[in-house]
Structure formats: structure tokens, C-alpha cells
Amino acid sequence: MLAPNKTKFRKVRKGRNTGVATRCNRIAHGDYALQSLSNERITSRQIEAARQAMTRYIKRGGQIWIRIFPHTPVTKKAQDTKMGKGKGSPEYFAAKVQTGTIMFEIAGVSSEVAREALRLASHKLPVKTRFISREVL
């Protein structure tokens, strides 16, 4: 699973994830891509599950790029813990994804294969997505 090697701070505040992406919103490497249509936090486990689904479907043909990385630590308090007593310990890392963010790209396969691989990947993610190709943008 993806996780940063080192972070400046162990815990971060939740913040707000609103608006439209102004970067990572164009296809950079591949011919086909999966674009987010909503704002959400995507965990490293979800990214890995989507990657595995795509890789298995294209049977190691073509090339896949993962354009999102889980930088943000998400904390959780232990079960049956009373309120107060500080913030919980970090549980996992998540990527904050905005509307319009390109999450995955594929090259070296046909349009039908890429569409099906990205459809399988989208079922593993908590965001609404759409399939786009380089000709569209």
C-alpha cells in the first residue's frame, strides 16, 4: 500500500475538501483516464484495490499511472473511549481528491479494454467517476 516515508507532522487537522481541481486535471501520460466527479478522501487501500483490478484485467499489457498519492494521515480513537483525552493515533493515509482530478491513466491498450479496466477500478472507489480519453481534452 502507498504511504509517505516521512511526514513533517504525525497528525493533521481534517480541513475541508471543496471546489474543483486546478491541477492534476488533464491527462499527462496515458491515452485514457479515470476522472473524479466529486470531492472525497480516498484511502491507500482503495487505491491499491483499484490498481489491482485494472492490472488483472489488462493482464499486464499496457501501462498504468497512479496520479494520486495518500499524503494525509487520518486518525481514529480506540473503541469505547470517552470524549476528550486528546486526538486519536494515526490509522491510515488518505488522498484528498477534488472534482476533476485525474486519478488513473492507461496507455498501450485498446479503448474497450481501457474502458472496462477503469470501470472495474471505479467500483473500488468512493467517488463518482467518468472515463475520458486524450481526444476529449
C-alpha positions, -999 to 999 in steps of 0.1 A, spaced: 0 0 0 10 36 -6 22 57 24 47 85 27 81 76 40 82 106 64 58 134 73 65 167 89 37 162 115 22 130 128 -14 143 128 -31 169 107 -65 186 110 -94 174 89 -99 206 69 -125 210 41 -124 193 7 -144 215 -16 -141 231 -50 -128 220 -84 -93 207 -91 -70 233 -107 -40 208 -110 -39 172 -120 -70 178 -141 -55 170 -175 -42 137 -190 -4 139 -187 9 104 -195 -16 79 -209 -43 78 -236 -73 71 -213 -80 82 -178 -104 80 -148 -116 114 -136 -133 122 -103 -167 138 -103 -170 145 -66 -148 155 -36 -138 127 -13 -109 112 8 -96 80 -9 -76 56 13 -44 39 3 -63 6 5 -89 18 -20 -61 30 -44 -44 -4 -42 -76 -23 -48 -84 -2 -79 -48 -7 -91 -51 -45 -87 -84 -46 -105 -70 -27 -135 -38 -47 -137 -56 -81 -135 -80 -71 -163 -54 -58 -188 -33 -89 -180 0 -70 -176 -4 -54 -210 -2 -16 -214 9 8 -187 -8 23 -157 -1 56 -139 -15 64 -105 -19 102 -103 -30 104 -67 -10 98 -35 -22 94 1 -3 121 20 -29 129 47 -28 108 79 -63 100 93 -66 95 130 -90 73 149 -97 69 186 -99 35 202 -134 20 205 -152 26 239 -130 56 246 -148 85 263 -148 120 248 -118 142 254 -83 130 262 -69 143 230 -67 133 194 -65 96 184 -35 79 168 -29 78 131 -47 48 115 -42 51 77 -33 76 50 -57 91 25 -56 113 -6 -79 143 -8 -95 142 -43 -114 171 -58 -139 172 -86 -120 170 -119 -89 152 -106 -73 126 -129 -68 95 -106 -56 68 -130 -42 67 -166 -38 39 -190 -18 36 -223 -9 8 -246 -43 -10 -247 -74 -6 -269 -102 18 -259 -126 -10 -250 -100 -27 -227 -92 6 -211 -128 15 -205 -136 -19 -189 -104 -18 -167 -112 17 -155 -148 8 -149 -137 -21 -126 -114 3 -108 -141 28 -103 -162 3 -84 -134 2 -58 -135 39 -52 -159 61 -31 -162 88 -57 -183 91 -88 -161 89 -119 -160 92 -156 -139 77 -184 -121 102 -206 -96 99 -234 -69 122 -247 -91 132 -277 -117 147 -254 -93 171 -236 
